[in-house]
């Protein structure tokens, strides 16, 4: 996992696209990018997150990882 800090002062298209995908217009926003992004959209978190929020994201990421692993196995067989 990697923390990416973004400054949208210049209103870059790629940042605007991800904000729109997350249904947000302005920063700050917390987005978690799954390993198969952009096929799977970024996961939007509130500005302030607690342990329950973190667990939900980890569970979703686990499901995504398992689906990717299953897809790769199916393709290789």
N, C-alpha and C positions, 0 to 999 in steps of 0.2 A: 504494500500500500504506500502511496506517495501523497504528500500534502502539496497542493498547488495553490499558490496565492495569485489572484488575478486582479489587475487594475484595469477597469473598463473606461478610463478617461477618454480614450480615443474611439470608443464605441465600435469595437471590432465585430465583424459579421459573425465569426465563429462563437464569440461570447454571447452575442445577441441571440443566436440560434439555440444555444444551450439554456439560456434564461427563458426563452419562449417555450422550449420543451418542458421546462420545469414550472411553467406558468408563473414566472416572476418577471418583473420589469427592471428591478434595480438590485444592486448588491447591498448588503452582504447576503450571500446565500451559501448553504452547505450542500454540495452535490457529491455523491459517491458514484464513481464510474465503475461499472462492472467490467470484467475482463473481455466481454464480447461487445463492448461499446463500439460503434453506435447502433448495432442491431438491437441491443437491450438498452433502453433509455437510462439516463442517469437517475439515481435515487435522490430525491429531495428530502432534506432534513430541515427541521426548524433551526433558527439561529441558536437557540439554547437546547441542548440535548441532554438527556439523562440516560441512566443505565438501560432502562427498558427500550428506549429508542435505539441505542447501540445494538442491543440484542436482536431487535427486529431486522436491522440492516444486515447483521451477521447471518441471521437465518436466511434472509433473501439471497445473500451472496452465496451461501452454501448450496441453495437450490439451483442457482445459476451455474455454479461450478459443476454440480452433479449432472445437470442437463448437458453441459458442454462435454463432460467426460463420456456420457452415454452416447452422444452424437458422434464423437470421435471413434468410439468402439464400433458403432454400427457402420461407419464409413470404412473402417479398416477390415471388416469381416465380410 
